[in-house]
Amino acid sequence: MVLDPSFARIVAQGRATTGGERDYTIKVDPVLPYPGTTYYYRFSALGGTSPVGRTRTAPDVADQVRFAVASCSSVETRV
């Protein structure tokens, strides 16, 4: 996770492996230290890099907070 889309300020990173026994998926639960902050992320595998994604942490104090959840599974098959 980084604080800017150019990936100059990295605040969290890691490595994970997966396989058929886990349907080739991984789960990431990063620790994001700053409330009300936009973080950018990407994944690398097999010599490729994903498009840049972003997420935002909830504010430290708020009267109301709305959450939206989205999920995407995009698998390219190479022959």
All heavy atoms as a GROMACS GRO file, in nm:
protein
  599
    1MET      N    1   0.085  -0.117   0.000
    1MET     CA    2   0.000   0.000   0.000
    1MET      C    3   0.090   0.123   0.000
    1MET      O    4   0.192   0.126   0.068
    1MET     CB    5  -0.088   0.001   0.122
    1MET     CG    6  -0.180  -0.121   0.132
    1MET     SD    7  -0.296  -0.130  -0.001
    1MET     CE    8  -0.445  -0.095   0.083
    2VAL      N    9   0.048   0.221  -0.072
    2VAL     CA   10   0.124   0.345  -0.081
    2VAL      C   11   0.031   0.464  -0.068
    2VAL      O   12  -0.090   0.454  -0.082
    2VAL     CB   13   0.202   0.354  -0.215
    2VAL    CG1   14   0.309   0.247  -0.224
    2VAL    CG2   15   0.110   0.345  -0.334
    3LEU      N   16   0.091   0.579  -0.044
    3LEU     CA   17   0.013   0.702  -0.025
    3LEU      C   18  -0.001   0.784  -0.152
    3LEU      O   19  -0.068   0.886  -0.152
    3LEU     CB   20   0.076   0.787   0.085
    3LEU     CG   21   0.074   0.724   0.225
    3LEU    CD1   22   0.153   0.808   0.322
    3LEU    CD2   23  -0.069   0.705   0.272
    4ASP      N   24   0.062   0.741  -0.261
    4ASP     CA   25   0.052   0.817  -0.386
    4ASP      C   26   0.052   0.719  -0.504
    4ASP      O   27   0.112   0.612  -0.496
    4ASP     CB   28   0.169   0.915  -0.399
    4ASP     CG   29   0.302   0.844  -0.400
    4ASP    OD1   30   0.337   0.780  -0.298
    4ASP    OD2   31   0.371   0.849  -0.502
    5PRO      N   32  -0.017   0.754  -0.613
    5PRO     CA   33  -0.029   0.661  -0.725
    5PRO      C   34   0.102   0.634  -0.799
    5PRO      O   35   0.109   0.543  -0.880
    5PRO     CB   36  -0.134   0.725  -0.815
    5PRO     CG   37  -0.142   0.867  -0.774
    5PRO     CD   38  -0.095   0.874  -0.631
    6SER      N   39   0.207   0.710  -0.772
    6SER     CA   40   0.337   0.685  -0.835
    6SER      C   41   0.418   0.584  -0.756
    6SER      O   42   0.528   0.548  -0.794
    6SER     CB   43   0.416   0.815  -0.850
    6SER     OG   44   0.451   0.866  -0.721
    7PHE      N   45   0.366   0.539  -0.642
    7PHE     CA   46   0.427   0.437  -0.556
    7PHE      C   47   0.562   0.482  -0.499
    7PHE      O   48   0.652   0.402  -0.479
    7PHE     CB   49   0.439   0.303  -0.631
    7PHE     CG   50   0.307   0.234  -0.644
    7PHE    CD1   51   0.215   0.276  -0.737
    7PHE    CD2   52   0.273   0.130  -0.560
    7PHE    CE1   53   0.091   0.216  -0.748
    7PHE    CE2   54   0.149   0.068  -0.570
    7PHE     CZ   55   0.058   0.112  -0.664
    8ALA      N   56   0.573   0.610  -0.468
    8ALA     CA   57   0.696   0.662  -0.408
    8ALA      C   58   0.696   0.651  -0.256
    8ALA      O   59   0.802   0.643  -0.195
    8ALA     CB   60   0.716   0.808  -0.450
    9ARG      N   61   0.579   0.648  -0.191
    9ARG     CA   62   0.570   0.644  -0.044
    9ARG      C   63   0.503   0.515   0.002
    9ARG      O   64   0.386   0.512   0.033
    9ARG     CB   65   0.494   0.766   0.007
    9ARG     CG   66   0.565   0.897  -0.026
    9ARG     CD   67   0.487   1.018   0.019
    9ARG     NE   68   0.462   1.012   0.162
    9ARG     CZ   69   0.368   1.083   0.223
    9ARG    NH1   70   0.290   1.164   0.153
    9ARG    NH2   71   0.351   1.074   0.353
   10ILE      N   72   0.578   0.407   0.007
   10ILE     CA   73   0.526   0.276   0.045
   10ILE      C   74   0.508   0.268   0.196
   10ILE      O   75   0.599   0.301   0.271
   10ILE     CB   76   0.620   0.164  -0.004
   10ILE    CG1   77   0.629   0.167  -0.156
   10ILE    CG2   78   0.572   0.028   0.046
   10ILE    CD1   79   0.733   0.074  -0.214
   11VAL      N   80   0.390   0.227   0.240
   11VAL     CA   81   0.364   0.211   0.385
   11VAL      C   82   0.342   0.065   0.423
   11VAL      O   83   0.350   0.032   0.541
   11VAL     CB   84   0.244   0.297   0.433
   11VAL    CG1   85   0.275   0.445   0.418
   11VAL    CG2   86   0.117   0.260   0.361
   12ALA      N   87   0.318  -0.023   0.326
   12ALA     CA   88   0.303  -0.166   0.355
   12ALA      C   89   0.329  -0.244   0.228
   12ALA      O   90   0.291  -0.202   0.119
   12ALA     CB   91   0.162  -0.195   0.406
   13GLN      N   92   0.397  -0.357   0.242
   13GLN     CA   93   0.419  -0.445   0.128
   13GLN      C   94   0.443  -0.587   0.179
   13GLN      O   95   0.467  -0.608   0.297
   13GLN     CB   96   0.537  -0.399   0.043
   13GLN     CG   97   0.671  -0.398   0.114
   13GLN     CD   98   0.780  -0.344   0.024
   13GLN    OE1   99   0.766  -0.334  -0.097
   13GLN    NE2  100   0.891  -0.307   0.084
   14GLY      N  101   0.431  -0.684   0.090
   14GLY     CA  102   0.451  -0.821   0.132
   14GLY      C  103   0.452  -0.915   0.014
   14GLY      O  104   0.435  -0.874  -0.100
   15ARG      N  105   0.472  -1.042   0.044
   15ARG     CA  106   0.473  -1.147  -0.057
   15ARG      C  107   0.379  -1.259  -0.013
   15ARG      O  108   0.366  -1.286   0.106
   15ARG     CB  109   0.612  -1.206  -0.074
   15ARG     CG  110   0.710  -1.111  -0.135
   15ARG     CD  111   0.846  -1.181  -0.152
   15ARG     NE  112   0.937  -1.095  -0.220
   15ARG     CZ  113   0.957  -1.096  -0.351
   15ARG    NH1  114   0.893  -1.181  -0.427
   15ARG    NH2  115   1.043  -1.013  -0.407
   16ALA      N  116   0.317  -1.321  -0.108
   16ALA     CA  117   0.229  -1.435  -0.079
   16ALA      C  118   0.237  -1.532  -0.196
   16ALA      O  119   0.264  -1.492  -0.309
   16ALA     CB  120   0.086  -1.388  -0.058
   17THR      N  121   0.215  -1.657  -0.168
   17THR     CA  122   0.207  -1.757  -0.274
   17THR      C  123   0.072  -1.827  -0.265
   17THR      O  124   0.007  -1.828  -0.161
   17THR     CB  125   0.320  -1.862  -0.261
   17THR    OG1  126   0.312  -1.924  -0.132
   17THR    CG2  127   0.456  -1.797  -0.277
   18THR      N  128   0.031  -1.885  -0.375
   18THR     CA  129  -0.097  -1.955  -0.380
   18THR      C  130  -0.086  -2.073  -0.475
   18THR      O  131   0.017  -2.093  -0.539
   18THR     CB  132  -0.210  -1.859  -0.422
   18THR    OG1  133  -0.334  -1.925  -0.405
   18THR    CG2  134  -0.195  -1.811  -0.565
   19GLY      N  135  -0.189  -2.149  -0.484
   19GLY     CA  136  -0.191  -2.265  -0.572
   19GLY      C  137  -0.332  -2.316  -0.590
   19GLY      O  138  -0.429  -2.256  -0.543
   20GLY      N  139  -0.342  -2.428  -0.657
   20GLY     CA  140  -0.472  -2.488  -0.686
   20GLY      C  141  -0.554  -2.520  -0.563
   20GLY      O  142  -0.676  -2.510  -0.565
   21GLU      N  143  -0.487  -2.556  -0.454
   21GLU     CA  144  -0.559  -2.588  -0.330
   21GLU      C  145  -0.630  -2.466  -0.271
   21GLU      O  146  -0.718  -2.480  -0.186
   21GLU     CB  147  -0.464  -2.649  -0.226
   21GLU     CG  148  -0.362  -2.554  -0.167
   21GLU     CD  149  -0.244  -2.519  -0.257
   21GLU    OE1  150  -0.229  -2.576  -0.366
   21GLU    OE2  151  -0.164  -2.432  -0.217
   22ARG      N  152  -0.592  -2.346  -0.315
   22ARG     CA  153  -0.658  -2.222  -0.268
   22ARG      C  154  -0.724  -2.149  -0.383
   22ARG      O  155  -0.747  -2.028  -0.377
   22ARG     CB  156  -0.555  -2.130  -0.201
   22ARG     CG  157  -0.491  -2.197  -0.080
   22ARG     CD  158  -0.418  -2.101   0.009
   22ARG     NE  159  -0.517  -2.015   0.071
   22ARG     CZ  160  -0.493  -1.888   0.101
   22ARG    NH1  161  -0.378  -1.834   0.076
   22ARG    NH2  162  -0.586  -1.816   0.158
   23ASP      N  163  -0.751  -2.220  -0.491
   23ASP     CA  164  -0.813  -2.160  -0.611
   23ASP      C  165  -0.732  -2.044  -0.666
   23ASP      O  166  -0.787  -1.950  -0.724
   23ASP     CB  167  -0.957  -2.116  -0.584
   23ASP     CG  168  -1.049  -2.233  -0.555
   23ASP    OD1  169  -1.026  -2.340  -0.614
   23ASP    OD2  170  -1.141  -2.218  -0.474
   24TYR      N  171  -0.602  -2.049  -0.646
   24TYR     CA  172  -0.511  -1.946  -0.697
   24TYR      C  173  -0.549  -1.806  -0.650
   24TYR      O  174  -0.541  -1.709  -0.722
   24TYR     CB  175  -0.503  -1.952  -0.850
   24TYR     CG  176  -0.451  -2.085  -0.897
   24TYR    CD1  177  -0.538  -2.186  -0.938
   24TYR    CD2  178  -0.315  -2.112  -0.895
   24TYR    CE1  179  -0.491  -2.309  -0.977
   24TYR    CE2  180  -0.267  -2.236  -0.935
   24TYR     CZ  181  -0.356  -2.334  -0.975
   24TYR     OH  182  -0.308  -2.456  -1.013
   25THR      N  183  -0.593  -1.796  -0.525
   25THR     CA  184  -0.628  -1.667  -0.466
   25THR      C  185  -0.544  -1.643  -0.341
   25THR      O  186  -0.492  -1.737  -0.281
   25THR     CB  187  -0.777  -1.660  -0.425
   25THR    OG1  188  -0.803  -1.761  -0.328
   25THR    CG2  189  -0.868  -1.679  -0.544
   26ILE      N  190  -0.532  -1.517  -0.303
   26ILE     CA  191  -0.468  -1.481  -0.178
   26ILE      C  192  -0.557  -1.383  -0.104
   26ILE      O  193  -0.642  -1.318  -0.164
   26ILE     CB  194  -0.327  -1.418  -0.197
   26ILE    CG1  195  -0.336  -1.288  -0.276
   26ILE    CG2  196  -0.232  -1.515  -0.262
   26ILE    CD1  197  -0.211  -1.205  -0.272
   27LYS      N  198  -0.539  -1.373   0.026
   27LYS     CA  199  -0.614  -1.278   0.108
   27LYS      C  200  -0.511  -1.185   0.171
   27LYS      O  201  -0.412  -1.230   0.227
   27LYS     CB  202  -0.692  -1.350   0.216
   27LYS     CG  203  -0.769  -1.256   0.307
   27LYS     CD  204  -0.840  -1.332   0.416
   27LYS     CE  205  -0.909  -1.235   0.510
   27LYS     NZ  206  -0.970  -1.304   0.624
   28VAL      N  207  -0.536  -1.057   0.161
   28VAL     CA  208  -0.445  -0.957   0.216
   28VAL      C  209  -0.522  -0.871   0.317
   28VAL      O  210  -0.626  -0.816   0.285
   28VAL     CB  211  -0.387  -0.866   0.105
   28VAL    CG1  212  -0.295  -0.761   0.163
   28VAL    CG2  213  -0.314  -0.951   0.002
   29ASP      N  214  -0.470  -0.862   0.439
   29ASP     CA  215  -0.527  -0.776   0.542
   29ASP      C  216  -0.419  -0.678   0.586
   29ASP      O  217  -0.354  -0.696   0.689
   29ASP     CB  218  -0.574  -0.859   0.664
   29ASP     CG  219  -0.698  -0.940   0.633
   29ASP    OD1  220  -0.784  -0.888   0.561
   29ASP    OD2  221  -0.706  -1.054   0.681
   30PRO      N  222  -0.397  -0.571   0.509
   30PRO     CA  223  -0.289  -0.477   0.544
   30PRO      C  224  -0.326  -0.393   0.666
   30PRO      O  225  -0.442  -0.368   0.694
   30PRO     CB  226  -0.277  -0.389   0.420
   30PRO     CG  227  -0.414  -0.391   0.361
   30PRO     CD  228  -0.467  -0.530   0.390
   31VAL      N  229  -0.225  -0.352   0.739
   31VAL     CA  230  -0.242  -0.257   0.850
   31VAL      C  231  -0.222  -0.118   0.790
   31VAL      O  232  -0.113  -0.085   0.744
   31VAL     CB  233  -0.142  -0.285   0.963
   31VAL    CG1  234  -0.155  -0.179   1.072
   31VAL    CG2  235  -0.162  -0.424   1.019
   32LEU      N  236  -0.327  -0.040   0.789
   32LEU     CA  237  -0.322   0.095   0.731
   32LEU      C  238  -0.326   0.197   0.844
   32LEU      O  239  -0.429   0.213   0.909
   32LEU     CB  240  -0.438   0.113   0.634
   32LEU     CG  241  -0.442   0.009   0.521
   32LEU    CD1  242  -0.565   0.028   0.435
   32LEU    CD2  243  -0.316   0.013   0.439
   33PRO      N  244  -0.216   0.265   0.870
   33PRO     CA  245  -0.202   0.344   0.992
   33PRO      C  246  -0.275   0.478   0.999
   33PRO      O  247  -0.294   0.530   1.108
   33PRO     CB  248  -0.051   0.367   1.000
   33PRO     CG  249  -0.004   0.362   0.859
   33PRO     CD  250  -0.093   0.263   0.791
   34TYR      N  251  -0.317   0.533   0.887
   34TYR     CA  252  -0.373   0.668   0.890
   34TYR      C  253  -0.523   0.668   0.859
   34TYR      O  254  -0.564   0.624   0.752
   34TYR     CB  255  -0.300   0.758   0.790
   34TYR     CG  256  -0.150   0.753   0.804
   34TYR    CD1  257  -0.072   0.704   0.701
   34TYR    CD2  258  -0.087   0.797   0.920
   34TYR    CE1  259   0.066   0.699   0.713
   34TYR    CE2  260   0.051   0.792   0.934
   34TYR     CZ  261   0.126   0.743   0.829
   34TYR     OH  262   0.263   0.737   0.842
   35PRO      N  263  -0.607   0.720   0.949
   35PRO     CA  264  -0.751   0.728   0.922
   35PRO      C  265  -0.780   0.834   0.816
   35PRO      O  266  -0.705   0.930   0.800
   35PRO     CB  267  -0.811   0.767   1.057
   35PRO     CG  268  -0.700   0.830   1.132
   35PRO     CD  269  -0.572   0.770   1.081
   36GLY      N  270  -0.889   0.816   0.743
   36GLY     CA  271  -0.932   0.913   0.644
   36GLY      C  272  -0.831   0.936   0.534
   36GLY      O  273  -0.817   1.046   0.482
   37THR      N  274  -0.761   0.830   0.494
   37THR     CA  275  -0.651   0.842   0.398
   37THR      C  276  -0.675   0.750   0.279
   37THR      O  277  -0.719   0.637   0.295
   37THR     CB  278  -0.518   0.806   0.465
   37THR    OG1  279  -0.498   0.891   0.576
   37THR    CG2  280  -0.400   0.819   0.371
   38THR      N  281  -0.643   0.798   0.159
   38THR     CA  282  -0.650   0.716   0.039
   38THR      C  283  -0.519   0.643   0.022
   38THR      O  284  -0.412   0.704   0.030
   38THR     CB  285  -0.680   0.802  -0.085
   38THR    OG1  286  -0.807   0.866  -0.067
   38THR    CG2  287  -0.684   0.718  -0.212
   39TYR      N  288  -0.528   0.512   0.000
   39TYR     CA  289  -0.410   0.428  -0.026
   39TYR      C  290  -0.424   0.366  -0.165
   39TYR      O  291  -0.534   0.337  -0.210
   39TYR     CB  292  -0.401   0.314   0.076
   39TYR     CG  293  -0.369   0.360   0.215
   39TYR    CD1  294  -0.471   0.392   0.304
   39TYR    CD2  295  -0.239   0.371   0.258
   39TYR    CE1  296  -0.442   0.434   0.433
   39TYR    CE2  297  -0.208   0.412   0.387
   39TYR     CZ  298  -0.311   0.444   0.473
   39TYR     OH  299  -0.282   0.485   0.600
   40TYR      N  300  -0.311   0.346  -0.231
   40TYR     CA  301  -0.308   0.284  -0.363
   40TYR      C  302  -0.237   0.150  -0.353
   40TYR      O  303  -0.150   0.131  -0.269
   40TYR     CB  304  -0.234   0.376  -0.461
   40TYR     CG  305  -0.302   0.510  -0.476
   40TYR    CD1  306  -0.274   0.614  -0.390
   40TYR    CD2  307  -0.399   0.530  -0.574
   40TYR    CE1  308  -0.339   0.736  -0.400
   40TYR    CE2  309  -0.465   0.651  -0.585
   40TYR     CZ  310  -0.434   0.754  -0.498
   40TYR     OH  311  -0.499   0.874  -0.509
   41TYR      N  312  -0.276   0.057  -0.439
   41TYR     CA  313  -0.215  -0.076  -0.435
   41TYR      C  314  -0.209  -0.137  -0.574
   41TYR      O  315  -0.278  -0.094  -0.666
   41TYR     CB  316  -0.294  -0.170  -0.341
   41TYR     CG  317  -0.438  -0.190  -0.384
   41TYR    CD1  318  -0.472  -0.293  -0.471
   41TYR    CD2  319  -0.538  -0.106  -0.339
   41TYR    CE1  320  -0.604  -0.311  -0.511
   41TYR    CE2  321  -0.670  -0.123  -0.378
   41TYR     CZ  322  -0.702  -0.226  -0.464
   41TYR     OH  323  -0.832  -0.244  -0.503
   42ARG      N  324  -0.125  -0.239  -0.587
   42ARG     CA  325  -0.116  -0.318  -0.710
   42ARG      C  326  -0.054  -0.453  -0.674
   42ARG      O  327   0.007  -0.469  -0.568
   42ARG     CB  328  -0.035  -0.247  -0.817
   42ARG     CG  329   0.109  -0.224  -0.781
   42ARG     CD  330   0.181  -0.144  -0.888
   42ARG     NE  331   0.314  -0.110  -0.840
   42ARG     CZ  332   0.388  -0.014  -0.891
   42ARG    NH1  333   0.341   0.059  -0.990
   42ARG    NH2  334   0.507   0.010  -0.844
   43PHE      N  335  -0.069  -0.549  -0.762
   43PHE     CA  336  -0.017  -0.683  -0.742
   43PHE      C  337   0.072  -0.718  -0.860
   43PHE      O  338   0.047  -0.676  -0.972
   43PHE     CB  339  -0.130  -0.785  -0.733
   43PHE     CG  340  -0.224  -0.758  -0.618
   43PHE    CD1  341  -0.338  -0.683  -0.635
   43PHE    CD2  342  -0.194  -0.807  -0.491
   43PHE    CE1  343  -0.424  -0.658  -0.529
   43PHE    CE2  344  -0.279  -0.782  -0.385
   43PHE     CZ  345  -0.393  -0.708  -0.404
   44SER      N  346   0.174  -0.796  -0.834
   44SER     CA  347   0.263  -0.846  -0.939
   44SER      C  348   0.268  -0.997  -0.934
   44SER      O  349   0.276  -1.056  -0.826
   44SER     CB  350   0.405  -0.790  -0.921
   44SER     OG  351   0.405  -0.650  -0.929
   45ALA      N  352   0.265  -1.060  -1.052
   45ALA     CA  353   0.274  -1.206  -1.060
   45ALA      C  354   0.311  -1.246  -1.201
   45ALA      O  355   0.268  -1.181  -1.298
   45ALA     CB  356   0.142  -1.271  -1.021
   46LEU      N  357   0.393  -1.350  -1.212
   46LEU     CA  358   0.429  -1.408  -1.341
   46LEU      C  359   0.479  -1.304  -1.441
   46LEU      O  360   0.448  -1.309  -1.559
   46LEU     CB  361   0.309  -1.485  -1.399
   46LEU     CG  362   0.249  -1.594  -1.311
   46LEU    CD1  363   0.124  -1.651  -1.374
   46LEU    CD2  364   0.352  -1.703  -1.285
   47GLY      N  365   0.556  -1.208  -1.391
   47GLY     CA  366   0.613  -1.105  -1.478
   47GLY      C  367   0.520  -0.992  -1.515
   47GLY      O  368   0.557  -0.903  -1.591
   48GLY      N  369   0.398  -0.991  -1.463
   48GLY     CA  370   0.302  -0.885  -1.493
   48GLY      C  371   0.263  -0.809  -1.368
   48GLY      O  372   0.287  -0.855  -1.256
   49THR      N  373   0.206  -0.692  -1.386
   49THR     CA  374   0.161  -0.608  -1.276
   49THR      C  375   0.017  -0.566  -1.301
   49THR      O  376  -0.018  -0.529  -1.413
   49THR     CB  377   0.251  -0.483  -1.262
   49THR    OG1  378   0.385  -0.527  -1.241
   49THR    CG2  379   0.210  -0.397  -1.144
   50SER      N  380  -0.064  -0.570  -1.196
   50SER     CA  381  -0.205  -0.533  -1.208
   50SER      C  382  -0.219  -0.383  -1.229
   50SER      O  383  -0.128  -0.305  -1.200
   50SER     CB  384  -0.280  -0.572  -1.080
   50SER     OG  385  -0.244  -0.486  -0.973
   51PRO      N  386  -0.337  -0.339  -1.274
   51PRO     CA  387  -0.365  -0.196  -1.273
   51PRO      C  388  -0.363  -0.145  -1.128
   51PRO      O  389  -0.383  -0.221  -1.034
   51PRO     CB  390  -0.507  -0.185  -1.331
   51PRO     CG  391  -0.529  -0.314  -1.404
   51PRO     CD  392  -0.448  -0.417  -1.330
   52VAL      N  393  -0.341  -0.017  -1.111
   52VAL     CA  394  -0.340   0.044  -0.978
   52VAL      C  395  -0.482   0.052  -0.925
   52VAL      O  396  -0.574   0.094  -0.995
   52VAL     CB  397  -0.277   0.185  -0.982
   52VAL    CG1  398  -0.287   0.254  -0.848
   52VAL    CG2  399  -0.131   0.175  -1.027
   53GLY      N  400  -0.501   0.007  -0.800
   53GLY     CA  401  -0.629   0.017  -0.733
   53GLY      C  402  -0.618   0.116  -0.618
   53GLY      O  403  -0.508   0.160  -0.585
   54ARG      N  404  -0.729   0.152  -0.560
   54ARG     CA  405  -0.724   0.243  -0.445
   54ARG      C  406  -0.832   0.206  -0.345
   54ARG      O  407  -0.935   0.148  -0.378
   54ARG     CB  408  -0.734   0.388  -0.487
   54ARG     CG  409  -0.870   0.428  -0.534
   54ARG     CD  410  -0.877   0.577  -0.563
   54ARG     NE  411  -1.013   0.608  -0.599
   54ARG     CZ  412  -1.049   0.680  -0.701
   54ARG    NH1  413  -0.959   0.733  -0.780
   54ARG    NH2  414  -1.176   0.701  -0.725
   55THR      N  415  -0.806   0.242  -0.220
   55THR     CA  416  -0.901   0.223  -0.112
   55THR      C  417  -0.884   0.339  -0.016
   55THR      O  418  -0.785   0.413  -0.024
   55THR     CB  419  -0.878   0.088  -0.041
   55THR    OG1  420  -0.987   0.064   0.048
   55THR    CG2  421  -0.747   0.084   0.034
   56ARG      N  422  -0.979   0.358   0.071
   56ARG     CA  423  -0.972   0.469   0.167
   56ARG      C  424  -1.011   0.416   0.305
   56ARG      O  425  -1.107   0.342   0.319
   56ARG     CB  426  -1.065   0.582   0.126
   56ARG     CG  427  -1.054   0.705   0.213
   56ARG     CD  428  -1.120   0.825   0.147
   56ARG     NE  429  -1.116   0.940   0.232
   56ARG     CZ  430  -1.014   1.024   0.241
   56ARG    NH1  431  -0.906   1.004   0.170
   56ARG    NH2  432  -1.019   1.128   0.322
   57THR      N  433  -0.935   0.456   0.405
   57THR     CA  434  -0.967   0.419   0.543
   57THR      C  435  -1.077   0.510   0.597
   57THR      O  436  -1.095   0.623   0.551
   57THR     CB  437  -0.843   0.428   0.633
   57THR    OG1  438  -0.784   0.557   0.621
   57THR    CG2  439  -0.740   0.322   0.596
   58ALA      N  440  -1.151   0.459   0.693
   58ALA     CA  441  -1.257   0.538   0.755
   58ALA      C  442  -1.196   0.653   0.835
   58ALA      O  443  -1.083   0.645   0.882
   58ALA     CB  444  -1.340   0.449   0.848
   59PRO      N  445  -1.270   0.762   0.851
   59PRO     CA  446  -1.220   0.873   0.930
   59PRO      C  447  -1.205   0.835   1.077
   59PRO      O  448  -1.270   0.742   1.124
   59PRO     CB  449  -1.324   0.983   0.912
   59PRO     CG  450  -1.446   0.914   0.863
   59PRO     CD  451  -1.403   0.788   0.796
   60ASP      N  452  -1.122   0.908   1.148
   60ASP     CA  453  -1.099   0.882   1.290
   60ASP      C  454  -1.226   0.905   1.371
   60ASP      O  455  -1.259   0.829   1.460
   60ASP     CB  456  -0.985   0.972   1.339
   60ASP     CG  457  -0.924   0.922   1.468
   60ASP    OD1  458  -0.944   0.805   1.502
   60ASP    OD2  459  -0.853   1.001   1.533
   61VAL      N  460  -1.299   1.014   1.339
   61VAL     CA  461  -1.423   1.048   1.407
   61VAL      C  462  -1.524   1.089   1.300
   61VAL      O  463  -1.492   1.166   1.212
   61VAL     CB  464  -1.403   1.165   1.506
   61VAL    CG1  465  -1.535   1.205   1.570
   61VAL    CG2  466  -1.301   1.128   1.612
   62ALA      N  467  -1.646   1.033   1.309
   62ALA     CA  468  -1.749   1.068   1.212
   62ALA      C  469  -1.886   1.042   1.272
   62ALA      O  470  -1.905   0.950   1.350
   62ALA     CB  471  -1.732   0.987   1.085
   63ASP      N  472  -1.983   1.126   1.233
   63ASP     CA  473  -2.121   1.103   1.277
   63ASP      C  474  -2.182   0.985   1.202
   63ASP      O  475  -2.260   0.909   1.258
   63ASP     CB  476  -2.205   1.228   1.253
   63ASP     CG  477  -2.166   1.343   1.346
   63ASP    OD1  478  -2.114   1.315   1.456
   63ASP    OD2  479  -2.186   1.458   1.308
   64GLN      N  480  -2.149   0.975   1.073
   64GLN     CA  481  -2.199   0.866   0.989
   64GLN      C  482  -2.087   0.818   0.898
   64GLN      O  483  -2.003   0.897   0.854
   64GLN     CB  484  -2.313   0.912   0.900
   64GLN     CG  485  -2.442   0.937   0.969
   64GLN     CD  486  -2.552   0.969   0.868
   64GLN    OE1  487  -2.526   1.002   0.754
   64GLN    NE2  488  -2.675   0.958   0.912
   65VAL      N  489  -2.089   0.691   0.869
   65VAL     CA  490  -1.993   0.634   0.774
   65VAL      C  491  -2.070   0.538   0.684
   65VAL      O  492  -2.150   0.458   0.732
   65VAL     CB  493  -1.880   0.556   0.847
   65VAL    CG1  494  -1.787   0.492   0.748
   65VAL    CG2  495  -1.804   0.647   0.941
   66ARG      N  496  -2.049   0.548   0.554
   66ARG     CA  497  -2.111   0.457   0.458
   66ARG      C  498  -2.002   0.368   0.400
   66ARG      O  499  -1.894   0.416   0.368
   66ARG     CB  500  -2.178   0.534   0.345
   66ARG     CG  501  -2.298   0.611   0.390
   66ARG     CD  502  -2.363   0.677   0.271
   66ARG     NE  503  -2.472   0.761   0.317
   66ARG     CZ  504  -2.548   0.830   0.236
   66ARG    NH1  505  -2.526   0.827   0.107
   66ARG    NH2  506  -2.645   0.904   0.283
   67PHE      N  507  -2.035   0.241   0.387
   67PHE     CA  508  -1.940   0.146   0.331
   67PHE      C  509  -1.999   0.084   0.205
   67PHE      O  510  -2.118   0.054   0.200
   67PHE     CB  511  -1.909   0.033   0.431
   67PHE     CG  512  -1.828   0.078   0.548
   67PHE    CD1  513  -1.888   0.112   0.667
   67PHE    CD2  514  -1.689   0.087   0.538
   67PHE    CE1  515  -1.814   0.154   0.776
   67PHE    CE2  516  -1.614   0.128   0.647
   67PHE     CZ  517  -1.676   0.161   0.766
   68ALA      N  518  -1.914   0.062   0.106
   68ALA     CA  519  -1.952  -0.010  -0.014
   68ALA      C  520  -1.851  -0.123  -0.032
   68ALA      O  521  -1.734  -0.108   0.000
   68ALA     CB  522  -1.950   0.082  -0.136
   69VAL      N  523  -1.899  -0.234  -0.078
   69VAL     CA  524  -1.813  -0.350  -0.099
   69VAL      C  525  -1.824  -0.392  -0.244
   69VAL      O  526  -1.934  -0.403  -0.299
   69VAL     CB  527  -1.853  -0.467  -0.007
   69VAL    CG1  528  -1.767  -0.588  -0.035
   69VAL    CG2  529  -1.845  -0.426   0.139
   70ALA      N  530  -1.709  -0.415  -0.306
   70ALA     CA  531  -1.706  -0.463  -0.444
   70ALA      C  532  -1.603  -0.575  -0.453
   70ALA      O  533  -1.506  -0.578  -0.379
   70ALA     CB  534  -1.669  -0.349  -0.538
   71SER      N  535  -1.629  -0.665  -0.542
   71SER     CA  536  -1.537  -0.776  -0.561
   71SER      C  537  -1.525  -0.804  -0.710
   71SER      O  538  -1.623  -0.794  -0.783
   71SER     CB  539  -1.588  -0.900  -0.488
   71SER     OG  540  -1.501  -1.008  -0.510
   72CYS      N  541  -1.405  -0.837  -0.753
   72CYS     CA  542  -1.384  -0.865  -0.894
   72CYS      C  543  -1.291  -0.984  -0.908
   72CYS      O  544  -1.191  -0.994  -0.838
   72CYS     CB  545  -1.324  -0.743  -0.963
   72CYS     SG  546  -1.284  -0.773  -1.137
   73SER      N  547  -1.324  -1.071  -0.998
   73SER     CA  548  -1.237  -1.183  -1.031
   73SER      C  549  -1.217  -1.182  -1.181
   73SER      O  550  -1.310  -1.204  -1.257
   73SER     CB  551  -1.301  -1.315  -0.987
   73SER     OG  552  -1.218  -1.421  -1.025
   74SER      N  553  -1.096  -1.150  -1.221
   74SER     CA  554  -1.066  -1.142  -1.363
   74SER      C  555  -0.947  -1.234  -1.390
   74SER      O  556  -0.835  -1.206  -1.348
   74SER     CB  557  -1.032  -0.998  -1.403
   74SER     OG  558  -0.994  -0.992  -1.538
   75VAL      N  559  -0.972  -1.342  -1.459
   75VAL     CA  560  -0.866  -1.439  -1.487
   75VAL      C  561  -0.844  -1.445  -1.637
   75VAL      O  562  -0.937  -1.472  -1.713
   75VAL     CB  563  -0.904  -1.579  -1.433
   75VAL    CG1  564  -0.797  -1.679  -1.468
   75VAL    CG2  565  -0.932  -1.575  -1.286
   76GLU      N  566  -0.721  -1.419  -1.678
   76GLU     CA  567  -0.686  -1.432  -1.818
   76GLU      C  568  -0.626  -1.571  -1.840
   76GLU      O  569  -0.543  -1.615  -1.762
   76GLU     CB  570  -0.584  -1.327  -1.859
   76GLU     CG  571  -0.639  -1.186  -1.856
   76GLU     CD  572  -0.535  -1.086  -1.904
   76GLU    OE1  573  -0.447  -1.123  -1.984
   76GLU    OE2  574  -0.543  -0.970  -1.861
   77THR      N  575  -0.668  -1.637  -1.944
   77THR     CA  576  -0.613  -1.768  -1.976
   77THR      C  577  -0.514  -1.752  -2.089
   77THR      O  578  -0.548  -1.697  -2.194
   77THR     CB  579  -0.725  -1.865  -2.018
   77THR    OG1  580  -0.820  -1.871  -1.912
   77THR    CG2  581  -0.670  -2.003  -2.045
   78ARG      N  582  -0.393  -1.797  -2.063
   78ARG     CA  583  -0.290  -1.791  -2.168
   78ARG      C  584  -0.272  -1.931  -2.226
   78ARG      O  585  -0.258  -2.028  -2.152
   78ARG     CB  586  -0.158  -1.742  -2.111
   78ARG     CG  587  -0.169  -1.600  -2.060
   78ARG     CD  588  -0.038  -1.555  -2.006
   78ARG     NE  589  -0.058  -1.424  -1.945
   78ARG     CZ  590   0.039  -1.351  -1.898
   78ARG    NH1  591   0.163  -1.395  -1.903
   78ARG    NH2  592   0.017  -1.234  -1.844
   79VAL      N  593  -0.276  -1.939  -2.357
   79VAL     CA  594  -0.262  -2.069  -2.422
   79VAL      C  595  -0.130  -2.076  -2.494
   79VAL      O  596  -0.081  -1.984  -2.548
   79VAL     CB  597  -0.377  -2.094  -2.521
   79VAL    CG1  598  -0.365  -2.230  -2.586
   79VAL    CG2  599  -0.508  -2.078  -2.450
   0.00000   0.00000   0.00000
